Amino acid sequence: MCIRDRHCHTTTSDGALSPTDLLTRYKNAGYDFVAITDHDAFNLDVDVDGILHIRSVEFLNGANHSHICAYNIEKMRDLEETLPSNQGVIDFAKSNGALVSFPHPTLSYNNLMSEYDDLINLSEYDFVEIYGYEKKDDGDFIDILLSNGKKINILATDDYHNDASTPLDSGWIIVNSDTKSKDDILAEIKNGNYYSSNGNDISISKNNNIITATSSSASNFIFITNKGNTTVSNVTSAS
């Protein structure tokens, strides 16, 4: 198992800590790897012993009032280059080896999107954030996407900028990877072999049509299916 943050910022854009200081903070908090996603900027040659840095970026597509995160991207786009659509940003990122996520979708669009049509009609993105510290729950938004047939995975992050507004270590993912190599971790994330959290450690298993979830402390498990229907809600003791 590996713990990771997928959305955070440094002094390269609008964060409070340098890239080295930020990685050190995450390492000391027990993280195995981090994707620094500064706005329209790479952090090159950042290396802290004991934690893996995966080069990433948060593109600001101003004409569309949206943000798009690209993880493990090989190159930056020319900031003078015009990418007239969100699909253009996605296509650029995917052609350069990245996994693509829409962070804080309801905040990104500031209600300018016509309902949910944009994300429903876009293609080839991999994730949508369900949790970021300031933008705490986009669950209803994501439920509509899933109920309309979008096959996406969801991410929890802290979207760290500084200790006052977005505390570090307030949202993360746990990846089920046998190794801590970058290639293995990214493959497991792409395949959805992880879970998002801001609290308990959990495990989930499936046997035929039975899904079993256990938690490190007493929890309320709610299984939500098509169009927001709650099929099971069960309080359990710690496993």
C-alpha positions in Angstrom: 0.0 0.0 0.0 1.2 3.5 -0.8 -0.2 6.9 0.3 -0.2 9.8 -1.9 -1.4 13.4 -2.6 -2.3 14.3 -6.2 -3.0 18.0 -6.0 -0.8 20.6 -4.2 1.0 23.8 -4.9 4.4 25.5 -4.1 6.0 28.8 -4.5 6.5 28.0 -8.2 2.9 29.2 -8.5 0.7 30.3 -5.6 1.7 28.0 -2.7 3.5 29.0 0.5 6.3 26.4 0.6 9.2 25.7 -1.8 9.0 22.4 -3.7 11.7 20.8 -1.5 10.0 22.0 1.7 6.6 20.7 0.5 8.0 17.3 -0.3 9.7 17.1 3.0 6.5 18.0 4.8 4.6 15.2 3.0 7.4 12.7 3.6 7.3 13.5 7.4 3.5 13.0 7.3 4.1 9.4 6.0 3.4 9.9 2.3 5.2 7.7 -0.3 4.7 9.9 -3.3 3.3 13.3 -4.3 2.3 15.0 -7.5 3.0 18.7 -7.3 0.5 20.5 -9.6 1.6 24.1 -9.8 -0.5 26.3 -12.1 0.9 26.3 -15.6 4.4 25.4 -14.3 6.7 22.4 -13.9 8.9 21.7 -10.9 12.0 20.2 -12.5 14.7 18.3 -10.7 13.0 18.3 -7.3 14.4 15.4 -5.3 13.9 14.6 -1.6 15.1 11.2 -0.2 12.4 8.9 0.9 9.5 10.3 -1.2 8.7 10.0 -4.9 7.9 13.2 -6.9 5.8 12.7 -10.0 6.1 15.7 -12.3 2.6 17.2 -12.9 0.9 20.5 -13.6 -2.5 22.2 -13.2 -3.4 23.9 -16.5 -5.5 27.0 -16.2 -7.7 27.1 -19.3 -8.9 30.6 -18.8 -11.2 30.9 -21.8 -13.2 28.0 -20.4 -13.0 29.0 -16.7 -11.7 25.6 -15.9 -8.7 23.9 -14.3 -7.2 20.6 -15.6 -4.5 18.5 -13.8 -2.1 16.4 -15.8 -0.1 13.8 -13.8 3.2 12.4 -15.0 3.2 14.7 -18.1 6.3 14.7 -20.2 6.3 18.4 -21.4 4.6 21.7 -20.8 2.5 23.4 -23.4 3.6 26.7 -24.7 1.7 29.3 -22.6 1.4 31.4 -25.7 -0.3 28.6 -27.5 -4.0 28.8 -27.7 -5.9 25.7 -26.8 -9.5 26.7 -27.6 -11.3 24.0 -25.7 -11.0 21.8 -22.6 -10.8 18.8 -25.0 -7.7 20.4 -26.5 -6.0 20.6 -23.1 -7.0 16.9 -22.4 -5.7 15.8 -25.8 -2.4 17.6 -25.3 -1.9 16.1 -21.9 -2.8 12.5 -23.0 -0.5 12.8 -26.1 2.4 13.6 -23.6 1.9 10.6 -21.4 -0.3 12.1 -18.7 -3.3 10.9 -16.6 -5.9 13.7 -16.6 -8.1 14.9 -13.8 -10.7 17.7 -13.3 -10.1 19.2 -9.9 -12.8 20.9 -7.8 -15.2 20.8 -10.8 -17.9 22.9 -9.3 -15.4 25.6 -8.3 -13.6 25.4 -11.6 -16.6 26.2 -13.6 -18.1 28.7 -11.2 -21.6 27.7 -12.5 -20.7 28.9 -16.0 -21.0 25.4 -17.4 -24.3 24.5 -18.9 -25.4 22.0 -16.3 -23.1 19.0 -16.5 -23.0 18.8 -20.3 -19.3 19.8 -20.7 -17.8 17.0 -18.6 -20.4 14.5 -19.9 -19.4 15.3 -23.5 -15.6 15.5 -23.0 -13.6 12.3 -23.5 -10.4 10.6 -22.5 -10.0 12.2 -19.0 -9.3 9.8 -16.2 -10.5 11.3 -12.9 -12.7 13.9 -11.2 -12.0 15.2 -7.7 -14.6 14.3 -5.1 -12.9 16.0 -2.2 -10.5 18.9 -1.7 -10.2 20.7 1.6 -11.8 24.0 0.6 -14.1 22.3 -2.0 -15.2 19.5 0.3 -17.7 17.4 -1.6 -18.5 17.3 -5.3 -20.3 14.0 -4.8 -23.6 15.1 -6.4 -21.7 16.4 -9.5 -19.9 13.1 -9.8 -23.0 11.0 -9.3 -24.6 12.7 -12.3 -21.6 12.0 -14.4 -21.6 8.3 -13.4 -25.3 8.0 -13.9 -24.9 9.3 -17.4 -22.5 6.6 -18.3 -19.1 8.3 -17.8 -16.5 5.7 -16.7 -14.3 7.8 -14.4 -12.5 7.3 -11.1 -12.6 9.8 -8.3 -9.8 11.4 -6.2 -9.5 13.0 -2.8 -6.8 15.6 -2.4 -5.9 18.4 0.0 -5.2 21.0 -2.8 -2.5 22.3 -0.4 -1.6 26.0 -0.8 -0.8 27.0 2.8 -1.6 25.9 6.3 -4.3 28.6 6.9 -6.6 27.9 3.9 -5.9 24.3 2.9 -4.2 22.2 5.6 -1.7 19.6 4.3 -2.7 16.0 4.8 -6.4 16.5 4.7 -7.3 14.4 1.7 -5.4 11.6 -0.1 -5.5 8.3 -2.0 -4.3 4.8 -0.9 -2.9 2.8 -3.8 -2.7 -1.0 -3.7 0.7 -1.4 -5.3 3.2 -4.1 -4.7 6.1 -1.7 -5.2 6.8 2.0 -4.9 8.1 2.3 -8.4 6.5 5.2 -10.4 5.4 2.9 -13.3 3.7 0.4 -11.0 2.0 3.1 -8.9 0.7 4.9 -12.0 -0.6 1.7 -13.5 -2.6 0.8 -10.4 -4.0 4.3 -10.2 -5.1 4.2 -13.9 -6.7 0.8 -13.3 -8.6 2.2 -10.3 -6.8 0.0 -7.8 -6.9 2.6 -5.0 -9.4 4.3 -2.7 -9.8 8.0 -1.7 -9.9 9.1 1.9 -9.6 11.8 4.4 -9.9 9.6 7.5 -10.1 5.8 8.2 -8.0 3.1 6.6 -10.4 0.7 4.8 -10.3 -2.4 2.7 -12.9 -3.5 0.1 -13.3 -7.0 -1.4 -15.8 -8.5 -3.8 -17.0 -12.1 -4.0 -19.5 -12.8 -6.8 -22.2 -10.2 -6.0 -21.2 -9.6 -2.4 -19.1 -6.5 -1.5 -17.4 -6.5 1.9 -15.9 -3.3 3.4 -14.0 -3.1 6.7 -12.6 -0.1 8.5 -9.9 0.7 11.0 -12.5 2.4 13.2 -16.3 2.4 13.5 -17.8 3.6 10.2 -21.0 4.1 8.4 -20.7 2.4 5.0 -23.1 3.7 2.3 -23.2 2.0 -1.1 -24.6 4.4 -3.7 -25.7 3.2 -7.1 -27.3 4.6 -10.2 -28.8 8.1 -9.9 -27.8 8.4 -6.2 -29.9 5.5 -4.9 -28.6 4.2 -1.6 -28.7 0.4 -1.5 -27.0 -0.4 1.8 -26.2 1.6 4.8 -24.6 -0.3 7.7 -22.7 0.7 10.9 -19.9 -1.6 11.8 -17.4 -1.8 14.6 -13.7 -1.5 13.8 -12.2 -4.5 12.1 
